[in-house]
Amino acid sequence: MTTPTRAVVLGGGWAGMLTAHVLARHLESVTVVERDILPDGPHHRKGQPQARHVHVLWSSGAGIVENLLPGTAERLMAAGARRIGFQRDLVTLTAWGWQHRFPATAYAMMCTRPLLDWVVRDQILSGGRIGVEHGTEAVELAGDRSRVTGVRVRDAGGGEPRLLEADLVVDATGRASRLGHWLAALGLPAVEQDVVDAGIGYATRMFKAPEGADGNFPAVQVAADPLTRQPGRFGVVYPQEGGRWLVTLTSTRGAPLPTDEDEFTGYAKVLRHSIVSDLMSVAEPISPIFQSHSGANRRMYPERMPRWPEGLLILGDSLAAFNPVYGHGMSAAARAAEALDKQLARDGFGEGGTRQVQRALSEVVDDPWIMAGLNDIQYVNCRNLSSDPRLTGPDVAERLRFSDFLSGKSIRSPKVCEVTTSVLSLNAPQKALGDSRFLSLLRTDTSYPELAEPPFRPEELEMVGLRPSGIAAKGALG
């Protein structure tokens, strides 16, 4: 396959826009097809309900975006986004205890999802090289089982389909992708997929942070402990632009989500520590409570298909979607855009054509897939519908024991924490946890005492009116 000249990207979200930007660097014509009318600003849109919940952009993804779109980080921070250093700027209760606040070796950008999308979309579209078909939905692929030649689209409100011809069609429509139906219409079999579904659900509410606590107060996380064999309950308080906190309460299958204000308040109180509840009590709720149940891990394997049509790629959540609690979705999409850019710059579509490029896109989702899957299979009532031997094979129990050991070590040992955080943030590959240098660190690194209370600094507690003694004892208000 020669390098195409015309591309259509289905989906105008984070993954779709980054992909369109990369393609516009190499192709003559790029059109984005988006069902929603994309807002002219950092606003929510109908087709992205999960955007109401917490999102983080890990430093791996942020670095890629900065390389593709210089100045993005500066624009985000000018709009109020926080750059949170891991583990310096967090107070985290893990399943193994409180995390020491070691010097930051990785970071995450924290702000609302609409702001992230808008800052990136505005820069990409301002160049004028990418066309956007707003309020338009894809109906079916054009072509046959050997080659895709375009896509038929129509107005989202209905009407007759029309053909958008293209040498390349990219499915970046996310979890709601209809790729299976489109391939079946071309006479192709279903794409093999794995699913690990812990029954994750999210309930989120926006709060106005206390005066003076909007710029320097740390992010707060209370994780579940899957080893209790009880349904998991999580809670986070993440800083957002505009002096706000976003509070997300999360459950696995068997722990019902709160639906009203009383349930939301009560749910926070029964987390493994009361700090989330305490912080909610000193902040002002300024939004309704929003729910989502789209948290299953799902991975497609197009590279395993015996026949794959030329001119078709899938990426983003269409290819692999992860439990959002790990924050890997946006960084994985950025990694896919980077892989596509490198492939086109180096070899175009090369001798292997679309299949070769798709294989490169599939490789970059492997690390976040195995991290999310291995964590989630520990939860009671998790439905593990995967054929991945790393999640189903005889050595799974050993993998989990090693993972537990690393996590327990990481919260108290700074150099071990540096490596595990690099892997978690996708700055380092998963295999770094098995190399000789890291295994040596497990024996030689300093091990600090276990923390008995959340490691707030006195000035941080003062910002929100909490007493150190109260936090140490019960997390009570000062």
VEXDREN-2710 file (C-alpha; in Angstrom, 1 decimal):
% VEXDREN-2710
k/r/px/py/pz
1/MET/0.0/0.0/0.0
2/THR/1.3/3.4/-0.9
3/THR/0.9/6.3/1.6
4/PRO/-2.7/7.6/1.2
5/THR/-3.4/11.2/0.4
6/ARG/-7.0/11.5/1.8
7/ALA/-8.0/10.4/5.3
8/VAL/-11.3/10.5/7.3
9/VAL/-11.1/10.2/11.0
10/LEU/-14.3/9.1/12.8
11/GLY/-14.6/10.8/16.1
12/GLY/-13.6/14.3/17.1
13/GLY/-12.6/13.6/20.7
14/TRP/-9.1/13.5/22.2
15/ALA/-7.9/10.4/20.2
16/GLY/-9.5/11.6/17.0
17/MET/-8.1/15.1/17.1
18/LEU/-4.5/14.0/17.9
19/THR/-4.8/11.4/15.0
20/ALA/-6.1/14.0/12.6
21/HIS/-3.2/16.4/13.6
22/VAL/-0.6/13.7/12.9
23/LEU/-2.2/12.7/9.6
24/ALA/-2.3/16.3/8.4
25/ARG/1.5/16.4/8.8
26/HIS/1.8/13.7/6.1
27/LEU/-1.4/13.7/4.0
28/GLU/-3.0/16.2/1.6
29/SER/-6.5/16.0/3.0
30/VAL/-7.9/15.1/6.5
31/THR/-11.5/15.3/7.5
32/VAL/-12.9/14.6/11.0
33/VAL/-16.5/13.3/11.3
34/GLU/-18.1/14.0/14.6
35/ARG/-21.6/13.3/15.7
36/ASP/-21.7/16.2/18.1
37/ILE/-21.5/19.9/17.4
38/LEU/-18.0/20.5/18.8
39/PRO/-18.2/23.4/21.3
40/ASP/-16.3/26.6/20.7
41/GLY/-14.7/26.5/24.2
42/PRO/-14.1/24.2/27.2
43/HIS/-17.7/23.0/27.5
44/HIS/-19.3/19.6/27.9
45/ARG/-21.0/17.9/25.0
46/LYS/-23.7/15.3/24.8
47/GLY/-21.6/12.5/23.2
48/GLN/-19.0/12.5/26.0
49/PRO/-20.8/11.8/29.3
50/GLN/-17.7/10.3/30.9
51/ALA/-16.1/13.8/30.7
52/ARG/-18.0/14.7/33.9
53/HIS/-15.7/12.5/35.9
54/VAL/-12.1/12.9/36.9
55/HIS/-9.4/12.7/34.2
56/VAL/-5.6/13.0/34.4
57/LEU/-3.1/13.3/31.7
58/TRP/0.0/11.5/32.7
59/SER/3.4/13.1/31.9
60/SER/4.0/10.5/29.2
61/GLY/1.0/11.6/27.3
62/ALA/1.5/15.3/28.2
63/GLY/5.1/15.1/26.8
64/ILE/3.9/13.6/23.5
65/VAL/1.2/16.2/23.1
66/GLU/3.8/19.0/23.9
67/ASN/6.0/17.6/21.2
68/LEU/3.2/17.5/18.7
69/LEU/1.6/20.8/19.8
70/PRO/4.3/23.0/21.5
71/GLY/2.8/25.3/24.2
72/THR/0.0/23.0/25.2
73/ALA/1.1/22.7/28.8
74/GLU/1.6/26.4/29.2
75/ARG/-1.9/27.0/27.8
76/LEU/-3.5/24.5/30.2
77/MET/-1.8/25.9/33.2
78/ALA/-2.7/29.5/32.2
79/ALA/-6.3/28.3/32.1
80/GLY/-6.0/26.9/35.7
81/ALA/-4.8/23.3/35.2
82/ARG/-2.6/21.9/38.0
83/ARG/0.6/20.0/37.4
84/ILE/0.6/17.4/40.1
85/GLY/4.0/15.8/40.9
86/PHE/3.8/12.1/41.8
87/GLN/4.2/11.5/44.7
88/ARG/5.1/14.9/46.1
89/ASP/1.7/16.6/45.5
90/LEU/-0.6/13.7/46.5
91/VAL/-1.9/12.3/49.7
92/THR/-2.8/8.7/48.9
93/LEU/-4.1/5.8/51.0
94/THR/-3.2/2.7/49.0
95/ALA/-4.4/-0.8/49.7
96/TRP/-1.1/-1.3/51.5
97/GLY/-1.1/1.9/53.5
98/TRP/-0.3/5.6/53.2
99/GLN/2.1/6.5/50.4
100/HIS/5.1/8.6/51.5
101/ARG/5.3/11.9/49.6
102/PHE/8.6/11.3/47.9
103/PRO/10.1/13.9/45.5
104/ALA/8.2/14.1/42.2
105/THR/9.6/11.9/39.3
106/ALA/6.5/12.0/37.2
107/TYR/3.5/14.2/37.0
108/ALA/-0.1/14.5/35.8
109/MET/-2.0/17.4/34.5
110/MET/-5.3/17.7/36.4
111/CYS/-8.2/19.8/35.1
112/THR/-11.6/19.1/33.6
113/ARG/-11.8/17.0/30.5
114/PRO/-13.5/19.7/28.4
115/LEU/-10.6/22.0/29.1
116/LEU/-8.1/19.4/28.0
117/ASP/-10.0/18.7/24.8
118/TRP/-10.6/22.3/24.0
119/VAL/-7.0/23.4/24.4
120/VAL/-5.8/20.6/22.1
121/ARG/-8.7/20.9/19.6
122/ASP/-8.3/24.7/19.3
123/GLN/-4.6/24.4/18.5
124/ILE/-5.2/21.6/16.0
125/LEU/-8.1/23.2/14.1
126/SER/-6.6/26.7/14.1
127/GLY/-4.1/25.6/11.5
128/GLY/-6.9/25.3/8.9
129/ARG/-5.6/22.1/7.4
130/ILE/-8.3/19.8/8.9
131/GLY/-11.9/19.8/7.9
132/VAL/-14.6/18.9/10.4
133/GLU/-18.1/17.5/9.6
134/HIS/-20.0/18.5/12.8
135/GLY/-23.3/16.8/13.6
136/THR/-22.5/13.9/11.3
137/GLU/-22.5/10.2/12.0
138/ALA/-20.8/7.3/10.2
139/VAL/-23.3/4.8/8.8
140/GLU/-21.0/2.2/7.1
141/LEU/-17.7/1.7/5.5
142/ALA/-17.4/1.8/1.8
143/GLY/-15.3/-0.8/0.0
144/ASP/-15.0/-4.5/0.4
145/ARG/-13.3/-7.1/2.6
146/SER/-9.9/-6.3/1.1
147/ARG/-9.9/-2.5/1.0
148/VAL/-11.8/0.4/2.6
149/THR/-12.4/3.2/0.1
150/GLY/-14.3/5.7/2.3
151/VAL/-17.2/6.0/4.7
152/ARG/-20.9/6.7/4.2
153/VAL/-22.2/9.4/6.6
154/ARG/-25.4/11.3/7.3
155/ASP/-26.6/14.1/9.5
156/ALA/-26.9/12.9/13.1
157/GLY/-30.6/13.8/13.0
158/GLY/-31.2/11.5/10.0
159/GLY/-31.4/11.8/6.3
160/GLU/-29.8/10.1/3.3
161/PRO/-26.3/8.8/3.5
162/ARG/-23.6/10.3/1.4
163/LEU/-20.1/9.0/0.6
164/LEU/-16.9/10.5/1.8
165/GLU/-14.2/8.9/-0.3
166/ALA/-10.8/8.3/1.4
167/ASP/-7.7/6.3/1.1
168/LEU/-7.6/5.8/4.9
169/VAL/-10.4/5.6/7.4
170/VAL/-9.6/5.7/11.1
171/ASP/-12.1/4.6/13.8
172/ALA/-11.6/6.8/16.9
173/THR/-15.2/6.7/18.0
174/GLY/-14.5/5.2/21.4
175/ARG/-16.3/2.7/23.5
176/ALA/-19.4/3.2/21.4
177/SER/-17.7/2.1/18.2
178/ARG/-19.8/0.2/15.7
179/LEU/-16.8/-1.3/14.0
180/GLY/-18.1/-4.8/14.4
181/HIS/-21.3/-4.0/12.4
182/TRP/-19.3/-2.3/9.8
183/LEU/-16.9/-5.2/9.3
184/ALA/-19.7/-7.7/9.2
185/ALA/-21.3/-5.7/6.4
186/LEU/-18.1/-6.1/4.4
187/GLY/-18.2/-9.9/5.0
188/LEU/-15.5/-10.0/7.6
189/PRO/-15.6/-11.9/10.9
190/ALA/-15.8/-10.3/14.3
191/VAL/-12.5/-8.9/15.8
192/GLU/-11.2/-11.0/18.7
193/GLN/-11.6/-9.1/22.0
194/ASP/-10.8/-9.5/25.7
195/VAL/-12.8/-8.0/28.5
196/VAL/-12.0/-7.6/32.1
197/ASP/-15.0/-6.1/33.8
198/ALA/-14.9/-5.4/37.6
199/GLY/-18.3/-3.6/37.3
200/ILE/-16.7/-0.2/37.8
201/GLY/-19.1/2.7/38.4
202/TYR/-18.5/6.4/39.0
203/ALA/-20.4/9.1/40.8
204/THR/-19.0/12.6/40.6
205/ARG/-19.7/16.1/41.9
206/MET/-18.0/19.4/41.5
207/PHE/-17.2/21.5/44.6
208/LYS/-15.9/25.0/45.2
209/ALA/-12.6/24.6/47.1
210/PRO/-12.2/26.6/50.4
211/GLU/-10.7/30.0/50.0
212/GLY/-6.9/29.8/49.8
213/ALA/-6.9/26.0/49.0
214/ASP/-7.3/26.2/45.3
215/GLY/-3.7/26.6/44.2
216/ASN/-1.5/24.4/46.4
217/PHE/-3.6/21.9/48.2
218/PRO/-2.6/18.3/47.2
219/ALA/-4.7/15.8/45.3
220/VAL/-6.2/13.2/47.6
221/GLN/-6.9/9.6/46.9
222/VAL/-8.4/6.8/49.0
223/ALA/-8.1/3.5/47.2
224/ALA/-10.0/0.2/47.8
225/ASP/-8.4/-2.9/49.2
226/PRO/-9.3/-5.8/46.9
227/LEU/-7.7/-8.3/49.3
228/THR/-10.7/-7.9/51.7
229/ARG/-12.8/-9.7/49.1
230/GLN/-15.4/-7.0/49.5
231/PRO/-16.6/-4.8/46.6
232/GLY/-14.2/-2.0/46.1
233/ARG/-14.9/1.6/47.1
234/PHE/-12.6/4.5/46.0
235/GLY/-12.7/8.2/46.5
236/VAL/-10.6/11.1/45.1
237/VAL/-10.5/14.8/45.5
238/TYR/-8.7/16.3/42.5
239/PRO/-8.0/20.0/41.9
240/GLN/-9.5/21.6/38.8
241/GLU/-9.4/25.0/37.1
242/GLY/-11.4/27.8/38.6
243/GLY/-10.7/27.1/42.3
244/ARG/-12.7/23.9/42.2
245/TRP/-12.4/20.3/43.4
246/LEU/-13.8/17.3/41.5
247/VAL/-14.9/14.5/43.9
248/THR/-15.4/11.1/42.3
249/LEU/-16.6/8.1/44.2
250/THR/-16.1/4.8/42.6
251/SER/-17.3/1.3/43.2
252/THR/-16.8/-2.2/41.8
253/ARG/-19.6/-4.7/41.2
254/GLY/-21.7/-5.2/44.4
255/ALA/-21.2/-1.7/45.9
256/PRO/-24.1/0.4/44.7
257/LEU/-23.3/4.0/43.6
258/PRO/-24.8/7.0/45.4
259/THR/-27.6/8.7/43.4
260/ASP/-28.5/11.7/45.6
261/GLU/-26.8/14.1/48.0
262/ASP/-27.4/12.0/51.2
263/GLU/-26.1/8.8/49.6
264/PHE/-23.1/10.7/48.2
265/THR/-22.2/12.1/51.6
266/GLY/-22.8/8.7/53.2
267/TYR/-20.7/6.8/50.7
268/ALA/-17.7/9.1/51.3
269/LYS/-17.9/8.4/55.0
270/VAL/-17.6/4.6/54.6
271/LEU/-14.4/4.7/52.6
272/ARG/-11.3/3.3/54.2
273/HIS/-10.5/6.7/55.6
274/SER/-12.7/9.7/56.2
275/ILE/-10.5/12.4/54.6
276/VAL/-12.6/12.6/51.4
277/SER/-15.7/13.1/53.5
278/ASP/-13.9/15.7/55.6
279/LEU/-12.8/17.7/52.6
280/MET/-16.3/17.6/51.1
281/SER/-17.6/19.0/54.4
282/VAL/-15.5/22.2/54.1
283/ALA/-16.2/22.7/50.4
284/GLU/-19.3/24.0/48.6
285/PRO/-21.1/21.6/46.2
286/ILE/-21.8/23.4/42.9
287/SER/-23.0/20.7/40.5
288/PRO/-25.5/17.8/40.4
289/ILE/-24.2/14.3/40.9
290/PHE/-23.3/12.5/37.7
291/GLN/-23.0/8.8/37.2
292/SER/-21.2/6.5/34.7
293/HIS/-20.9/2.7/34.4
294/SER/-18.5/2.6/31.5
295/GLY/-15.5/1.3/33.2
296/ALA/-14.8/-2.2/31.9
297/ASN/-11.4/-2.9/30.3
298/ARG/-11.8/-4.1/26.7
299/ARG/-9.2/-4.8/24.2
300/MET/-9.6/-5.5/20.5
301/TYR/-7.0/-7.5/18.5
302/PRO/-7.3/-6.4/14.8
303/GLU/-3.7/-7.5/14.3
304/ARG/-4.8/-11.1/14.8
305/MET/-7.4/-11.0/12.0
306/PRO/-6.6/-13.4/9.1
307/ARG/-7.7/-10.7/6.8
308/TRP/-7.7/-7.0/7.5
309/PRO/-8.9/-4.5/4.9
310/GLU/-6.3/-2.0/3.7
311/GLY/-7.2/1.6/4.4
312/LEU/-8.7/1.0/7.9
313/LEU/-7.1/1.7/11.3
314/ILE/-8.6/1.7/14.8
315/LEU/-7.2/3.4/17.9
316/GLY/-8.1/5.1/21.1
317/ASP/-10.9/3.6/23.1
318/SER/-12.2/1.8/19.9
319/LEU/-9.0/-0.3/20.1
320/ALA/-8.5/-0.6/23.9
321/ALA/-10.5/1.0/26.7
322/PHE/-9.3/0.9/30.3
323/ASN/-10.8/1.3/33.8
324/PRO/-10.6/5.1/34.1
325/VAL/-9.3/4.9/37.7
326/TYR/-5.8/4.3/36.3
327/GLY/-5.8/7.4/34.1
328/HIS/-4.3/5.7/31.1
329/GLY/-6.8/6.3/28.3
330/MET/-5.6/9.8/27.1
331/SER/-1.9/8.9/27.4
332/ALA/-2.5/5.6/25.5
333/ALA/-4.2/7.6/22.7
334/ALA/-1.3/10.1/22.6
335/ARG/1.1/7.2/22.4
336/ALA/-0.9/5.8/19.5
337/ALA/-0.7/9.2/17.7
338/GLU/3.0/9.3/18.3
339/ALA/3.4/5.7/16.9
340/LEU/1.4/6.7/13.8
341/ASP/3.5/9.8/13.3
342/LYS/6.8/7.8/13.5
343/GLN/5.5/5.1/11.2
344/LEU/4.5/7.6/8.5
345/ALA/7.7/9.6/8.9
346/ARG/9.9/6.5/8.6
347/ASP/8.2/4.1/6.2
348/GLY/4.8/5.5/5.3
349/PHE/2.6/2.4/5.1
350/GLY/5.4/0.3/3.9
351/GLU/5.3/-3.1/2.5
352/GLY/2.9/-4.4/5.2
353/GLY/0.4/-1.7/4.5
354/THR/-2.3/-1.0/7.0
355/ARG/-1.7/-4.2/9.0
356/GLN/1.8/-3.1/9.7
357/VAL/0.7/0.2/11.1
358/GLN/-2.2/-1.3/13.0
359/ARG/0.3/-3.7/14.7
360/ALA/2.3/-0.7/15.8
361/LEU/-0.8/1.0/17.2
362/SER/-1.8/-2.2/19.1
363/GLU/1.6/-2.6/20.7
364/VAL/1.4/0.7/22.6
365/VAL/-1.8/-0.4/24.4
366/ASP/-0.2/-3.6/25.8
367/ASP/1.3/-2.1/29.0
368/PRO/-1.8/-0.2/30.2
369/TRP/-3.9/-3.2/29.3
370/ILE/-2.0/-5.6/31.5
371/MET/-1.7/-3.1/34.3
372/ALA/-5.4/-2.4/34.4
373/GLY/-6.4/-6.0/33.9
374/LEU/-4.1/-7.5/36.5
375/ASN/-5.4/-5.0/39.1
376/ASP/-9.1/-5.4/38.3
377/ILE/-9.1/-9.2/38.4
378/GLN/-8.4/-9.0/42.1
379/TYR/-11.8/-7.6/42.8
380/VAL/-14.6/-9.8/44.0
381/ASN/-17.3/-10.4/41.3
382/CYS/-14.9/-9.3/38.5
383/ARG/-15.8/-10.9/35.1
384/ASN/-12.6/-12.0/33.5
385/LEU/-13.5/-12.7/29.9
386/SER/-9.9/-12.7/28.6
387/SER/-7.8/-15.2/26.8
388/ASP/-4.6/-13.3/27.7
389/PRO/-2.5/-15.9/29.5
390/ARG/-1.0/-13.1/31.7
391/LEU/-4.5/-12.7/33.1
392/THR/-5.7/-16.3/33.0
393/GLY/-2.7/-18.6/33.1
394/PRO/-1.2/-20.7/35.9
395/ASP/1.2/-18.0/37.0
396/VAL/-1.4/-15.3/37.6
397/ALA/-1.3/-15.9/41.4
398/GLU/2.5/-15.4/41.3
399/ARG/2.1/-12.2/39.3
400/LEU/-0.4/-10.9/41.8
401/ARG/1.9/-11.7/44.8
402/PHE/4.8/-9.9/43.1
403/SER/2.5/-6.9/42.3
404/ASP/1.4/-6.8/45.9
405/PHE/5.0/-6.9/47.2
406/LEU/6.0/-4.1/44.8
407/SER/3.1/-1.9/45.9
408/GLY/3.8/-2.4/49.5
409/LYS/7.5/-1.6/49.0
410/SER/6.9/1.4/46.7
411/ILE/4.9/3.4/49.3
412/ARG/7.9/3.4/51.7
413/SER/11.0/3.1/49.4
414/PRO/11.9/6.2/47.3
415/LYS/13.9/4.6/44.5
416/VAL/11.5/1.7/44.1
417/CYS/8.7/4.2/44.0
418/GLU/10.4/6.2/41.3
419/VAL/10.5/3.1/39.0
420/THR/7.0/1.9/39.7
421/THR/5.7/5.4/39.2
422/SER/7.5/5.6/35.9
423/VAL/5.8/2.4/34.8
424/LEU/2.4/3.5/36.1
425/SER/2.7/6.8/34.2
426/LEU/3.7/5.0/31.0
427/ASN/7.1/6.7/31.1
428/ALA/8.8/3.4/31.4
429/PRO/7.8/0.0/30.0
430/GLN/6.3/-2.8/32.2
431/LYS/9.5/-4.9/31.7
432/ALA/11.4/-2.3/33.8
433/LEU/9.9/-4.0/36.8
434/GLY/11.8/-7.2/36.0
435/ASP/15.3/-6.0/35.1
436/SER/18.3/-6.6/37.3
437/ARG/18.7/-3.0/38.4
438/PHE/15.2/-2.9/39.8
439/LEU/15.4/-6.3/41.4
440/SER/18.5/-5.1/43.2
441/LEU/16.7/-2.0/44.4
442/LEU/14.1/-4.1/46.0
443/ARG/16.8/-5.5/48.3
444/THR/18.9/-2.3/48.8
445/ASP/16.6/0.7/48.8
446/THR/15.8/2.6/51.9
447/SER/12.6/1.6/53.6
448/TYR/10.9/4.3/55.6
449/PRO/8.5/3.5/58.5
450/GLU/4.9/2.8/57.8
451/LEU/2.7/5.9/58.1
452/ALA/-0.1/5.8/60.6
453/GLU/-1.9/8.9/59.3
454/PRO/-2.3/10.9/56.0
455/PRO/1.0/12.8/55.3
456/PHE/-0.4/16.3/55.1
457/ARG/1.9/19.3/55.8
458/PRO/0.7/21.6/58.6
459/GLU/0.1/24.5/56.2
460/GLU/-2.1/22.3/54.0
461/LEU/-4.3/21.3/56.9
462/GLU/-4.5/25.0/57.8
463/MET/-5.8/25.8/54.3
464/VAL/-8.9/23.7/54.9
465/GLY/-9.3/24.1/58.6
466/LEU/-8.4/20.6/59.7
467/ARG/-6.4/19.8/62.8
468/PRO/-3.4/17.4/62.6
469/SER/-4.5/15.6/65.7
470/GLY/-8.0/15.1/64.2
471/ILE/-6.6/13.7/61.0
472/ALA/-4.3/11.4/62.9
473/ALA/-7.0/10.0/65.1
474/LYS/-10.2/9.8/63.0
475/GLY/-9.9/12.2/60.2
476/ALA/-12.3/14.4/62.1
477/LEU/-12.9/18.1/61.4
478/GLY/-11.0/20.7/63.4
END
